[in-house]
């Protein structure tokens, strides 16, 4: 079994308004895995990502292993959040400039990150000149340019059309294989969760908590049409039943 990268222990998050966003979260993120968080709106998936990233602090409980040095964590938000006044290259270079790396190193890493996402020819383009899918790939390149140990992705493909979303799913799996980065991916889509994950954590709401975890055998991805394979559809059915149970039990 892979080493533990991050461990959440009895994690609870209560906002000043009194909203219990998360309660009693026990979760281990293993080095090298692609973990998806799946659950209804309001179950605290995004809050959980922000806690792991250190953008918020828990009300109680502990997060072990998540003492991140600059560049060790990447975050891809629901929107591409690019600087509209800067070209693609400048957007991707931003994390390295904040780390004050040498210019030559920054240029080298930026070029490599854009090549990874297939956007090397667009380094001088501006966000307004790109499609939504291309903008999201720029956002992914920006998150990867510092070569993070952990990549957190908060429904990054939700606003992309289905064809573009399928392509970005495949791009993410390719990047994961090439870089070996650990990924925690939030989604509302059962089909996306199954296609991407090595393990799916199903969450329930009110308060946000973990209802169960489902291991996914990735062998179906070797099929000529993986999304039409019996194994993939069987995984989707199993996850759908687990999610339905969570929804039905919701107060």
C-alpha positions as CSV (number, residue, x, y, z in Angstrom):
1,X,0.0,0.0,0.0
2,X,1.2,3.5,-0.8
3,X,2.5,5.9,1.9
4,X,0.1,8.4,3.5
5,X,0.5,11.9,2.1
6,X,-2.2,13.6,4.1
7,X,-4.3,12.3,7.0
8,X,-7.4,14.0,8.3
9,X,-8.4,13.0,11.8
10,X,-11.8,13.8,13.4
11,X,-11.9,16.9,11.3
12,X,-14.7,19.4,12.0
13,X,-15.4,22.8,10.4
14,X,-18.0,25.2,11.9
15,X,-18.4,28.6,10.3
16,X,-19.1,31.7,12.5
17,X,-22.7,31.6,11.3
18,X,-23.0,28.2,13.1
19,X,-23.1,26.1,9.9
20,X,-21.4,22.8,10.4
21,X,-19.7,22.4,7.1
22,X,-17.9,19.2,8.1
23,X,-18.0,16.9,11.0
24,X,-15.9,13.9,12.1
25,X,-13.9,13.6,8.9
26,X,-11.4,10.7,8.9
27,X,-9.6,10.4,5.6
28,X,-6.2,9.3,4.3
29,X,-4.9,10.5,1.0
30,X,-2.3,8.1,-0.3
31,X,0.8,9.1,-2.2
32,X,0.3,8.7,-5.9
33,X,-3.5,8.1,-6.0
34,X,-6.3,9.9,-7.8
35,X,-9.0,10.3,-5.2
36,X,-12.4,11.8,-6.1
37,X,-14.8,13.4,-3.6
38,X,-18.4,12.8,-4.7
39,X,-21.5,14.0,-3.0
40,X,-24.5,16.4,-3.1
41,X,-24.2,20.1,-3.0
42,X,-23.5,21.4,0.5
43,X,-21.7,18.3,1.7
44,X,-18.4,20.2,2.2
45,X,-16.3,18.9,-0.7
46,X,-14.8,22.3,-1.5
47,X,-14.3,23.1,2.2
48,X,-12.4,19.9,2.6
49,X,-10.1,20.9,-0.3
50,X,-9.4,24.3,1.2
51,X,-8.6,22.7,4.6
52,X,-6.1,20.4,3.0
53,X,-4.5,23.3,1.1
54,X,-4.2,25.3,4.3
55,X,-6.6,28.1,2.9
56,X,-8.9,27.5,5.9
57,X,-8.3,26.1,9.4
58,X,-10.4,23.3,11.0
59,X,-12.5,24.1,14.1
60,X,-11.3,20.8,15.6
61,X,-9.4,17.7,14.7
62,X,-6.0,17.4,13.0
63,X,-4.5,17.4,9.5
64,X,-1.3,15.5,9.5
65,X,1.3,15.8,6.6
66,X,-0.1,19.0,5.2
67,X,2.7,21.4,6.1
68,X,3.3,22.6,2.6
69,X,6.4,24.4,1.4
70,X,6.1,26.7,-1.6
71,X,5.4,24.8,-4.7
72,X,4.4,21.5,-3.1
73,X,0.7,22.0,-3.7
74,X,-1.3,23.1,-6.7
75,X,-5.0,24.2,-6.7
76,X,-7.3,24.3,-9.7
77,X,-10.6,26.1,-9.0
78,X,-14.0,25.7,-10.7
79,X,-13.2,28.7,-12.9
80,X,-9.9,29.1,-14.7
81,X,-9.2,32.3,-12.7
82,X,-6.7,33.6,-15.2
83,X,-5.4,37.2,-15.3
84,X,-7.2,38.7,-18.3
85,X,-4.5,41.4,-18.9
86,X,-1.7,38.8,-19.1
87,X,-0.8,36.4,-21.8
88,X,-0.8,32.6,-21.2
89,X,2.9,32.4,-20.5
90,X,2.7,35.2,-17.8
91,X,-0.3,33.4,-16.2
92,X,1.6,30.1,-16.0
93,X,4.8,31.8,-14.7
94,X,3.1,33.5,-11.8
95,X,3.7,30.9,-9.1
96,X,7.3,30.7,-10.0
97,X,7.7,34.5,-9.9
98,X,6.2,34.5,-6.5
99,X,8.8,32.0,-5.4
100,X,11.4,34.3,-6.9
101,X,13.1,31.5,-8.9
102,X,15.8,32.5,-11.5
103,X,14.4,33.7,-14.8
104,X,16.0,30.9,-16.8
105,X,14.4,28.3,-14.5
106,X,11.1,30.0,-14.8
107,X,11.2,30.1,-18.6
108,X,12.2,26.4,-18.7
109,X,9.5,25.2,-16.4
110,X,6.8,27.4,-18.1
111,X,7.7,26.0,-21.5
112,X,7.5,22.4,-20.1
113,X,4.2,22.9,-18.3
114,X,2.6,24.4,-21.5
115,X,3.9,21.5,-23.5
116,X,2.4,19.0,-21.0
117,X,-1.1,20.5,-21.6
118,X,-0.6,20.9,-25.4
119,X,-0.6,24.7,-25.3
120,X,3.1,25.5,-26.2
121,X,2.1,27.4,-29.3
122,X,-0.3,29.6,-27.3
123,X,2.2,31.1,-24.8
124,X,1.6,34.7,-26.3
125,X,-2.2,34.4,-26.5
126,X,-4.5,36.1,-24.1
127,X,-7.3,34.3,-22.2
128,X,-10.0,36.0,-24.2
129,X,-8.6,34.3,-27.3
130,X,-9.0,30.8,-25.9
131,X,-11.9,28.4,-25.5
132,X,-13.1,27.5,-22.1
133,X,-11.4,24.1,-22.3
134,X,-8.1,25.8,-23.3
135,X,-8.4,28.3,-20.5
136,X,-8.8,25.4,-18.0
137,X,-5.7,23.7,-19.4
138,X,-3.8,26.9,-18.8
139,X,-5.0,26.8,-15.2
140,X,-3.8,23.2,-14.9
141,X,-0.4,24.2,-16.4
142,X,-0.2,27.0,-13.8
143,X,-0.9,24.5,-11.0
144,X,1.6,22.0,-12.3
145,X,4.5,24.4,-13.2
146,X,5.9,24.3,-9.6
147,X,5.8,20.4,-9.8
148,X,3.5,19.9,-6.8
149,X,3.3,16.8,-4.6
150,X,-0.4,17.3,-4.4
151,X,-2.9,18.7,-7.0
152,X,-6.3,19.7,-5.6
153,X,-9.0,20.2,-8.2
154,X,-12.4,21.7,-7.4
155,X,-14.9,20.7,-10.1
156,X,-12.6,22.2,-12.8
157,X,-14.5,20.8,-15.8
158,X,-18.0,21.5,-14.7
159,X,-18.6,24.4,-17.1
160,X,-17.0,22.7,-20.1
161,X,-19.1,21.0,-22.8
162,X,-19.2,17.2,-22.7
163,X,-16.8,16.6,-25.6
164,X,-14.3,19.0,-24.0
165,X,-14.8,17.5,-20.6
166,X,-14.0,14.0,-21.9
167,X,-10.9,15.3,-23.5
168,X,-9.8,17.1,-20.3
169,X,-10.5,13.9,-18.3
170,X,-8.1,12.0,-20.6
171,X,-5.6,14.8,-20.4
172,X,-5.6,14.6,-16.6
173,X,-5.1,10.9,-16.6
174,X,-2.2,11.3,-19.0
175,X,-0.6,14.0,-16.8
176,X,-1.1,12.0,-13.7
177,X,0.7,9.0,-15.3
178,X,3.6,11.2,-16.6
179,X,4.1,13.2,-13.4
180,X,3.0,10.8,-10.7
181,X,1.3,13.6,-8.8
182,X,-1.3,12.8,-6.2
183,X,-4.7,14.3,-7.1
184,X,-7.8,15.0,-5.1
185,X,-10.6,15.8,-7.4
186,X,-14.1,17.2,-6.5
187,X,-17.0,16.4,-8.8
188,X,-20.8,16.1,-8.9
189,X,-20.6,13.6,-11.8
190,X,-20.7,9.9,-11.0
191,X,-19.4,9.2,-14.6
192,X,-16.5,11.5,-14.2
193,X,-15.7,10.2,-10.7
194,X,-15.6,6.6,-11.9
195,X,-13.6,7.4,-15.1
196,X,-10.9,9.3,-13.2
197,X,-10.5,7.7,-9.8
198,X,-8.6,4.9,-8.2
199,X,-10.8,5.5,-5.1
200,X,-14.1,7.4,-4.7
201,X,-15.0,8.9,-1.3
202,X,-18.8,9.4,-1.1
203,X,-19.9,12.3,1.1
204,X,-23.2,13.2,2.8
205,X,-24.5,16.6,3.8
206,X,-25.9,18.4,6.8
207,X,-23.3,18.1,8.2
208,X,-20.7,17.2,5.7
209,X,-19.3,13.7,6.5
210,X,-17.9,10.6,4.8
211,X,-20.5,8.0,4.0
212,X,-18.1,5.5,2.4
213,X,-15.2,4.8,0.1
214,X,-15.3,2.7,-3.1
215,X,-12.2,1.4,-4.8
216,X,-12.2,1.5,-8.6
217,X,-10.4,-1.1,-10.8
218,X,-9.0,1.0,-13.6
219,X,-8.8,-2.0,-16.0
220,X,-11.8,-0.7,-18.0
221,X,-9.7,2.2,-19.3
222,X,-7.8,-0.3,-21.5
223,X,-11.0,-1.1,-23.5
224,X,-11.3,0.4,-27.0
225,X,-14.3,2.4,-25.8
226,X,-13.9,2.6,-22.0
227,X,-17.0,4.6,-21.3
228,X,-19.1,2.0,-23.0
229,X,-17.5,-1.0,-21.3
230,X,-19.5,-3.3,-19.1
231,X,-16.9,-2.9,-16.2
232,X,-17.2,0.9,-16.3
233,X,-21.0,0.9,-16.3
234,X,-21.0,-1.6,-13.5
235,X,-18.8,0.7,-11.4
236,X,-21.1,3.6,-12.2
237,X,-24.1,1.6,-11.1
238,X,-22.4,0.7,-7.8
239,X,-21.5,4.3,-7.1
240,X,-24.9,5.6,-8.1
241,X,-26.5,3.2,-5.5
242,X,-24.2,4.4,-2.8
243,X,-24.9,8.1,-3.6
244,X,-28.7,7.4,-3.7
245,X,-28.5,5.9,-0.2
246,X,-26.7,9.0,1.0
247,X,-29.3,11.3,-0.6
248,X,-32.3,9.3,0.7
249,X,-30.9,9.4,4.3
250,X,-30.3,13.2,4.1
251,X,-32.5,15.1,6.6
